[in-house]
């Protein structure tokens, strides 16, 4: 009888552990490109196409249960390293990745639910502009874009479901 109770306890513990989300980062890419539509009019009569910093992630649910829901979908956020944050502040004049910078997210797309053994694509696009005096803006310089491209994967993505963090991945490990 004692063995039976121990066996039931072990099976219960193992089944509880298997219900934990098991997410894998399959692919992570970053790209900088110019938009194809005019987004801003910094001065009367002037327009330009701002550059976009685009992060693309492919996540796979390797667990036995669905992750996310229609009501509270999967949330993917980017946490820059201190170096990447400083670069943004020094060159753009603000932290692209904090609350102020979140106003410059051009697009945020992804799957609300990942079923078991399903992959899903998630994209975060940021508008790259420089703040200059008198609240004017301009395109980020080619030199900055080069430095940013070199350091863009120096960040961590955080995956949350239903308000709880379920995974975290260092993008620099994906190079």
N, C-alpha and C positions, 0 to 999 in steps of 0.2 A: 504494500500500500504506500509506503514511504517513497519508493522508487517512482510509483505512478504520479504522486504529487510533485516530485522533483521534475519529472518529465513534462508535466503540464505547465509548470512554472517556466521551464526553459523554452518550451514552444511558445508560450505567451510573450516572453521577453523577445524572442527572435521575430515574432510577427509584429510586435510593436516597433522594433528597429527597422523592419522592412517598409514601414509606412512613412519613413522619413523621406523627404524629397531628395531625389538623386539627379542632379542636373549637371550636365557636361557642357563645357564651352567647346564647340566643335570648330568654330572659325571666328576670327576677329580681324577685321580690316579697317584701315583708316584711309581716307582720301580727301584731297582738297581740290575743289573745282569751282569754276565760275558759274553763277546762276545764269539761266537763259532768259529770265524775265527781269525787268527793271524793278528794284525793290525800294529804292530810296531816292529822294530829291533833296540833296543837302543844301543846295542854293537854288534860287529861282532860275529855272531854265536848264539846270544841270541834272543829269541822271547818270547812274552807273549800275553795273551788275556786281553786287557784292560776292565775295568768295564764300564758299560753304565748306565747313569742316564736317565730314560725314563719317560717323562710326557705324559699322555694320557688324552685328553679332549673330551667330547661329548657335542656338542652344538646343540641347537634346534632353528630353525627359527619360532617364534610364530607370526610373522607379516603377512601382506597380500601381500608382495612383495618379490621377490627373493633378496638374498644378495650375492654380488660378481658377477663375470663374468668369462668367459673363458679367456679373455684377461688380466683382473686384478682380480685374485682370492682373496679369503678371506685370510688374513694374520693374524696369531696368533703368538704373541711374548710374552716372559716371562720377567717380571721385578722383580728381586729378592728384598727382603727386605734388609735393610742395614746390618742386622745380617747375612743373608745368603751370601751376597756379601763378607763380612769380613771373614766368614768361608772359603769361596773359596780361597780368597787371602792368608790367614794365612796358610792353610794346603796344597793347591795345588801350591802356589807360584804365582798365577795370578787369575784374576777375570774370572771365567768360563763363565759368562753371558754378558761380554762386547764385544766390537768388536774383541779383540784378541781371546777371548774364542769362538766366533762364528766360528772360523776356526775349532773348535773341535765338531761342530754339526755333528753327525754321520748320522742323518736322520731328515728330516722335511717333514711330509706328512699331507695331509688334502684335504678336498673337495674344489674345486674352487668356487662352487655355492651351496647355500642352498635355495631350493625352499620353499614356504610357507608350514609350518607344517612338514618340513623335518629335520631329525637329521643327523649330520655328525661327524665323528671322526677325531681328529687332534692329531698328535704325534710329540713331540720334543725329540730327543735323543742326549745326550751330552756324549763325551768320558771323562772318569775320569782318568787323569794321574797326577802325581806330577812332577814338574820340579825340578831337583837337579843340582848341580854344573856342569859346563862345558856343559851346554845345554843338559844334559842327562835327560831321563825320566824314570819313573817307575810307577807301579800300585799304586793307592791310597791305603793307609793302611786300614786294617779292622776297626781300631778305627775311622778313618775319615768317612768311609762309614756308621758306626753306627750313628755318629753325623749328617751327611748329611741327612740320612734317616729321622731322628727325626725332622729336620728343613726344609726339601725340600718343604713343602707346605706353607712356609712363603714367599709367592711371590704373584704377581698379573699377570693375563694374560690379554693382551690387544688384542682385536679383531678389525681389520681394514678391510674396503672394499673400493676399488677404491681410496686408499690413505687417507681415512678419518676414524678416530676412531669411531666405532659404539657401542662398549661395553667394559667393564672392570670388572673383577671378582677377588676378593681376595680369593685365594685358601685356606687360613686358615679358612675361613667361611664355607668351604665344609667338614670339618672334622666331 
